[in-house]
């Protein structure tokens, strides 16, 4: 839908952490990290269990990080199989 009639209003939008879900710590390969900071062999995490970082509109950006961690976890599992 095109907005053609003034007045126009704008707000700045940028990604920010305003809501987190889950709580498993992972590395860049989506491997789960234990409390001592070590990788737990064979355990990968993806989606909301890894915590959520959402855009300023939570509903609009809700699944973005879930998608990326899922892809990373899948690639990591496949490369270590």
C-alpha positions in Angstrom: 0.0 0.0 0.0 1.4 3.3 -1.0 1.3 6.3 1.4 0.8 9.4 -0.7 -0.8 12.0 1.5 0.9 14.0 4.2 1.5 14.3 7.0 4.2 11.7 7.1 5.8 10.3 10.3 8.9 8.2 10.8 10.6 6.4 13.6 14.1 4.9 13.7 14.3 1.1 13.6 17.2 -1.0 14.6 17.7 -4.5 16.0 17.9 -4.6 19.7 17.6 -7.1 22.5 14.3 -6.6 24.3 13.1 -10.1 24.9 15.0 -13.3 25.3 13.8 -16.8 25.4 15.5 -20.1 26.2 18.8 -19.9 27.8 21.3 -22.4 26.3 24.7 -20.8 25.5 26.0 -21.8 22.1 29.1 -21.1 20.0 29.2 -19.9 16.4 28.6 -23.5 15.2 25.5 -23.8 17.4 27.2 -26.3 19.7 25.9 -26.1 23.3 28.3 -24.7 25.9 28.3 -26.0 29.5 28.7 -23.9 32.7 32.5 -24.4 32.5 32.6 -22.9 29.0 33.3 -26.3 27.3 31.4 -27.6 24.2 29.1 -30.5 25.1 30.0 -33.1 22.4 27.2 -34.0 20.0 24.7 -31.4 21.5 23.5 -28.6 19.2 20.8 -26.1 19.7 18.6 -24.0 17.4 15.6 -21.7 17.6 14.2 -20.1 20.7 16.1 -22.4 23.1 19.2 -20.5 22.2 17.7 -17.2 23.3 16.0 -14.7 21.1 17.2 -11.4 19.7 14.3 -9.7 17.9 13.9 -6.5 15.9 12.1 -3.6 17.5 8.9 -5.0 16.2 8.9 -8.4 17.9 6.2 -9.9 15.7 7.9 -8.8 12.5 11.4 -10.0 13.5 10.4 -12.8 15.7 11.7 -15.8 13.8 14.8 -14.3 12.2 17.4 -15.5 14.7 15.6 -18.9 15.0 16.0 -19.4 11.3 19.7 -18.5 11.3 20.5 -20.7 14.3 18.6 -23.6 12.8 20.6 -23.4 9.6 23.9 -23.1 11.4 23.0 -26.0 13.7 22.0 -28.2 10.7 25.2 -27.4 8.8 27.3 -28.1 11.9 25.6 -31.4 12.5 26.0 -32.4 8.9 29.7 -31.5 8.8 30.5 -33.4 12.0 28.5 -36.5 11.1 
